[in-house]
Amino acid sequence: MAGDPATDVDVSRVESEDSRVYVRVSTIGKSGTRPFVLVPGIGVASNYFERLAPNLNEFGPVHALDLPGFAGVPHPDQAMSIREYADLVGRAIDELGLDDPVVVGHSMGTQVVVDLVARRPELTTCVLIGPVINPAERSVGLQGIRFLQAAMHEPGRVKLLAMSAYLFCGPKWFSRILPKMMRFPIERALPHVKADTLVIRGEFDAVAPRDWVRRCGELLPSSRLWEIPGAAHSVMHAHAEEVAKLCVEHARQPLEYDEEGTLREFVHDDGGDRHASTPASLFGSIRGRLVEALGMMREDDRLIEQGKTEHAEASQEAHGGD
C-alpha cells in the first residue's frame, strides 16, 4: 500500500520450520536505525500495540506479532509451550532479516521474550512490560483476582480490545495455554538474559506488583526499571507515548551498569491519554475494526491489512495528524 508510512500497515506470515503453524506479522515503517519486534500476551492480539507502534516507528520499522491461537491465527491440535512460541518468534526475526532488533514482550509475551533472548545472546536489547508470573502468587485463582484488580484501572477501549481478542482466541485454546503460562519459571530464566533489559510496569498493575518487578531487576544481569503513574497492566496502550520514550531511550543508551532492582517513577505531563475522537475518526476506527475482524474470520491477510491501516489512519486523525 502506498501512503503515509506512519499509518500504512503491511501484513505477512512467517511459518514454523515444519509449516504446522505461522505467526502473523503486522509491520509499519520501512526505514530507521533499529527495528522493534512486539510480542503480545495470552489471548490478545497485536492490536494491543497499535498506539505504541507508531511512536516507535521514528526509530525503525516496527513488527507486531499475532501468535498461533490468537487474533484468528490457526493453532495446532496440541497446546504450544512458551518455548515453541519463542522459537517461532526467533524464526520470524530470522526470516524478516532483522539485525539485533529490540524485542518487546507484554504479559505472557515477556515469558516468550525471556526464553528467546536467554538462548540468543546476539539479541542485545529487550523490554519486558508487566512481566508474569509472580512466583509468590502462582495460582490461577489468585492471578484471576489480580487481573481483575488491574482491569478496574484500564480505559474502556482496552477492555473492548480484550473482549474482542478473547472471542477470537476462544475459551478452549485459552484454557490450554493458561497452564503453560502459569508453570513457566521466568524467575529461573531471567539470570540467563545477557541483553540490556528495560522493565516497565503501571502503577496499578496488580499482575506485576512492585516487589516482583524489583525482584526481576535483581535477577537480571543488566536492567533498568520504570513505573508509570496512573497506568495498569496494559500500560503500553493508554500511555503509549511514555512507554515509547522509555523504549527508544533504552535502545539508544546501553546500560553502563546494572541498576539492581531500583524502580523509578516516570513523571509525565498529563494522564498520557491524548486520544480525542471526532465523529469521522470514530466511524473510520469502527470500520477498520470490522474489516480487520472479517479478515481474521476469513484468514485473509489483505483484508486484515486494509482494516489495520484504516484504523491507524482514523487514530492519527483523532490525534490531529501528529
N, C-alpha and C positions, 0 to 999 in steps of 0.2 A: 504494500500500500504506500502511496505517495502522500506526503502531508507533513504535519508537524511531528518531528521526532520525539517530542515530549508526550504525545498522545497516541501515536501510531503503535499498535501492538502487533507483533509477529508471533504466530503460534506454530510450534513444531513439536515433533516427537523424538524421543531417544529410547530405543528398545534395549531391554536387558540382553545380556550375551546370548542367552538361549531363546530370545524372542518371545518368551512367555508373557511378558508384561512390558509396559512402556511408561515413561514419565512424560507428561505434557509440559512444555516449556513456553512461557509467555515472556517475550523479550521486548523491551523498549530501549531505543538508542543503538547506535552502531559504532560510535567513536568514544574515545576517552582513555584515560591513563590506566584505569583499573576496573575490571568487571566485578559485578556482585552476583552472587547466587543466593536466592532466598528460599528457605525450606519451611513450610508451614507445619502446624501441629496436627494432632489427631482429629480426624473428621472434617477438617476445614479445607479451604481452597486457597489458591494463590491470591484471591481477591482480598484476603486479609492484609496483603502488602500493597494494595492498589494506591494508597496515599503515600506510602513510604517510597515506592519505586521511582516516581518522577523526581523526588527530592534527592535521590542518589544518582540520577541519570546524568547530571552535570559532571560527575566524577568518572563515569564509564558506563558501558552497557549493563543493563540490569536484567537478570534472568530469574523469573519467579516460577517455581515448580508446582505442579499438581502430581501427587504421588498415587500409585495404584490403589484403587478402592475409594478414592476421594475425588470430589468435583467431577463425577461422571467418568473417571478413568477406570477401565475394567481391571479387575483383580483376579488372581488365581483362585483355585478352589481352597487351597490351604492358606491360613494366615501367614503374612510375611513378618519376619523378625526385624528388629531395629537394624541388625547387621545387613540384611538383604536390602532394606531401604537405603542404607548408607552406601552399599555397593552400587546401587542404581544411581544415586546422586553423583558418586565418583565417576561412573560411566558417562553421565551427562556432561560433566566437566571436561572429560577427555574428548568426547565426540564433538562438543562445541568448540574445541581447540582453545580453551581458556587457560591463560598463563597466570597461575597463582591468584585466582580470584579471592575476593573477600567472601567468606562463606557465612551466611547468617541463618540462624535457626530460631524458631519460636516454639515454646512449649515442647511437645514431643519432638519437634524439629531440632531442638537443642541436643536431644539424645542422638539423633541421626548425625548431626554435625560433629559432635564429640567423638562418636565411634569412627567416623570417617577421618577426621583430622588427626586423631591419635595414631592412626595407621599410615598416614601420608604426611611425613614431615616436610615435603615440598610445599604444602599449604601453610603459609606463614601468618595468616591473619584470619580470625573468626570472631563472630559476635553471637552471644547467647542472650536471648530475650525471654525472660520468665522461665529459667531452667527448671526442669522436673526430672525425677520425682524427689521431693524432700524425703530422705530416708527415715526421718523421725516420724513421718506420717504416711507410711507406705501401706495404705488400705484404701480400697475402692470407696467405701462409705465416707471416710474422712476426707478424701480428695474431692468427692462429690460436694460435700459441705463447703470446702474451701473454694471450689469453683463457683458455687452459688454466691458465696460472700463476695468474691471478686466481681461477679456479673452484676451485682447491685450497683456497682460504680462504673459500669460500661455505658457508653452512649447508645441510644436506641438503634442507630444504624448498625452497630457492631452486633447487637442482639439479633437483628434481622439477618445479617450475614451468616451468623452462626446457625440460626434455624434453617435457612435455605441450604447451607452446606451440609448439615446433618441429614436433611432429607435426601440429598444425593448420595451421601455415604450409606445411609440405611443402618438400622439397629443391628443387623446380623453381622456386617463387616466390622462395625464399631466395636461390638462386643467381642469379636475375635482378636482385634488389635489391642484393645484395652489391657488385657493381661500381659502382653508383650511390653507395653509401656510401663506398667506397674512394676514389672520384675527387672527391668533394665537397670543395672547398678551404675548409674552415671558417676557416683562418687568414687568408684574404682577406676573409671576411665579418665577422669579429669587430670590426675597426675601425669598421664602419658601424653597430654596435649602440649606440644612444644611451641605451638603458634602463640603469637601475641593475642590475648583474648579479652574482649570487651564484654562485660556482663551488665545487662540493663534490666531493672525491674520498675514497676509502677508502685507508687506509694500504697495503693490499696490492693496489691496483688497478694491475696491470701494463699494462692497456689505456690508462689515463690516468695516466702516471707524473708524479712531482713536477715535473720540469723542464718538461714540456709544459704542465701546469696553470699553473705560474708564467708561462710564455710567453703563455698565454691571458689572464692578468691584465694583462700588459704590452700586449697588443694591444687589449684592451677599453678604451674611453674612461673607463668608470666601473665598477669592480669591487671585490669583496672575496672572498678565497679561504679555504676551510677544509678541513682534512684530519681525518677521523675515525679514531682508532686502532682497530685490530682489524678494520676493515671492508675489503671488497673492491669489485668493480665494482658489485654490486647493493647498495650501501650503504644505499639508502632502504628496504630491506626488513628486514634484520636490525637496523638501527639507525634505525628509523623515528622514534622519539621525538626523537632527537638531530637528525636531518635536518629534522623538522617545526619544532623550536625555532629552528633557523637560518633556515628559510624564513620563518616568521612574524616573527621579529625583523627580518629583512631588509626585509620588506614594510612593517613599521611604522616603520622608521628609514631613510629615504632616505640615500644616501651623501652626506656633506658634502665629501668629497674622494676622489680615486682612490687606492687603496692600492698600485697599480703593481706587482702581482706578489708582494706579501707573502703568504706562505702560513702560516696559523696553525693550530695543533693544537687541536681541540675536546676539552676534558677533561670526561669524564662519570663518573658514579659507578661503573658496572659495565660489563659487556660489551655492554650495550644490548639484550640478548635476554631479555625478561621473559616469554616465552611458556611456559606450563606447562599442557599439555593434560590434561584429565580424560577418562575413557572416554566420557562423554556428549558432551563438546565435540568429541572426536576423531571420534565417529560422525557428529555434525552437520556437521562440516567436510567429511568424506568424502562424505556425502550431498549437501551443497551443491555440491561439485565435480562429482559425477556428473550432477546435474540441470543444472548450467551447461553441461557438456560436451554433454549431449543437446540442449540448446537451441542450442548452436553448430552441431551437425551438422544440425539442422532449420531453422536460421536463424529460430528462434522467440525473439523478444526477451523475451516474458513468462516463458518457462522460464529464460532467462539471468538475468533479474531475480530470479526466485524462488531460483535457485541461489546467486547472489551474496549475497542477503540472508540465506539460511540459513547460508552460510559466515561472513558477518560476525557474525551472532548467536553462532555457535559460538566464533568468535575472541574476542568480547567476554566470553563465559562463561569461557574459558580464562584471561583476564586478570582474573578476579574481578569482572567487571561495571564495570571502570574505564572 
